[in-house]
Each structure stands twice: as structure tokens, then as C-alpha cells.
């Protein structure tokens, strides 16, 4: 349907169709396992924005997917970010939770935009690469602590900028 809507020829669409044929069964296996564990998709492509008091500026983002499950009578929200990069590179990113700013940013944004969700937020990457027979999610083990640290760091940096400090370059070496 999308191919027709976008007016794409079969040759243009072939790489996507081949990838999808390999991905779909593995994704459905993963999804059915999640559903069996009580996880339910709540929203997809969720655009959020919020202005946390501590920042004095607005955060904006789009979450690929937001799930929920119940645990001990409480709702647990889970951010799922789909990735086409390898599971190994994502696992390396998650080794130092404070270096993974994407999931931390999404968790901070969700908590600020929907305060009722703030108490119980989890986040994970779902690599959709072609390696392996199964899709394996990669959780950010303490995304709420990372989100808090991210907001504190942003608040400090923004305060310094407002006072006239220059913004230091990010990255290491040639990066």
C-alpha cells in the first residue's frame, strides 16, 4: 500500500521489501512475547513537548513507541526506540548509562510532558538489524537516574550560557 501511495516502482522498493520479509517474522515473535508478558502498545510516533521548570526552555521530541504494563498495581511506562544499527554498537552505548543521552532525553521529556508517568519509566532500544534469529531488546537499566542527571546538566549549562559563558565544544578528538 505504501509503495503504491508513494508511487514507487518495484525495483525502487525491492531492498525494503526484502528487509521487511526478514524482519516481520522476528518482530512478530518479539511482539507476541512482550504481549504475553502483559506489555501493551499505548502510542506510536508520539510527539511530545514540555518545558521543565528547572530548564527555562522547551524540550521537543518524538518517541517511536510508548508501551505500558502493570506491575504491583502500578502502571510502568516503557519507551521503545527502534534502531537499524547493530545490537553490539547499541550495547556499547548502554555500558555507560550517562553517555546514552537519547533514551535519557526521551524519559525526561515523557516525565515532564506527562507527570503522571514520571514515577515509573523504563526505556529500551530495539535493534532491527539482520543479525541473529531473534530480536533482542536492549534496556537502559536506570533511565530515570540518567534522565535526572541529563536535566541537571542541561540546567547548569543553560544557566551558564544565560550568564554569558561560551559553549564548550562537545566530543573527543577528531569527533
Secondary structure, DSSP 4 states (H G I P E B T S, - for coil): -HHHHTT--HHHHHHHHHHHHHHHHHHHHHHHHHHHTT-EEEEEEEEEEE--TTTTS-EEEEEEEEEEEEETTEEEEEEEEEE-S-HHHHHHHHHSGGG-HHHHHHHHHHHHH-GGGTTSEEEEEEE--S-SSS--EEEETTHHHHHHHHHHHHHHHHHHHHTTPPPPPPSSTT-
